[in-house]
Amino acid sequence: MEMKVKEFSQLSLTEQIKCVQDSGRYLHARLKGWCHISLYFMGTFYAEVWLLEHCGSIGMVRTFTSQEQLDPYLKTTSMENLLKELL
């Protein structure tokens, strides 16, 4: 059974990271300031893992369900190709 975003959000950061590693489907990555942000599809929601490059640690895991929040990723060619593959 797939985990819902509410359940995921209640996990500790360490548990969220493990869940993303175990169950997430890596989609794409982008850079924003000092952060390397990796996007994963979790079945019923998306998760972004924010890696702070200057210290090599994960700062947060952000979740969302809205397609509109994919916009920063959709502007890249490789993401467009991935979406065609999924459809």
N, C-alpha and C positions, 0 to 999 in steps of 0.2 A: 504494500500500500504506500502511495506517495505521501510524503510529508507536506502539510499545508504551511503556508507562510507564517501563520500565527504560531504554530508549534515550533517552527524553525527559529523565530524571533525570540522565543523564550529560552533557547539554549545559550550556554556560555559561548564566548568567542572561540575558545578551543574546540568545543563540540560543533559549532557551526563550520569551522574550517574542516574538521574531519568529515562532516556530512557532505560538504561540497566536494572534497577529494574523493569520497566513496561513491557518491550518487550523482554528482553534477556532470553535465555535458559541457565541456569547454567550448565556447563559441568564438570569442574574440578578446583582444586587449587594446587598451589605449593608454596614453600618457596624459596626465593633468598635473601640472606643476611638478612637485617632487614625488608624485604617486604613479605607480604602474597599476592600472586597474584591469583586472581580468573578469570577464563576463561568463557566467555559467547558467545553463538552463537546468532548472531543478524539477521539471515536470509540470508544476502548477504555478511556478513563479520563476523569476530570475534573481541571481545573486551576483553581486560585484564584490570581489576581494581586492581591497585597497592595500597595496604593498608600499610602505614608505621606503623608497630607494636609498635615501641617505643613511638609514640605520638598518636596513634589511629586515624590518619587522612588519607584521600585518597590523595596520592601524584600525581597520574595521571591516565588517562584512555588511553590505547594504543590500536590502531586498526590495523588489518592486514587482508589480503585476501588470502595470500599464505599458502598452506598446509604445506610447509616446516617449517613455523614458529610454527607449532604445535609440532615439534619434542620434546621439553622439556616435553610435556605432554604425548606423545605417548610412552615414555619409562616406564610408570607406568602401572601396571596390571589393575587397575580400569578404566583407560582411554581406554585400549584395549577392555575391556568388553563393555564399553559405545559405542564405534565405531561399534562393532558387532551388538549392539541393534539398532543403527541408520540405518545400511545397510540392 
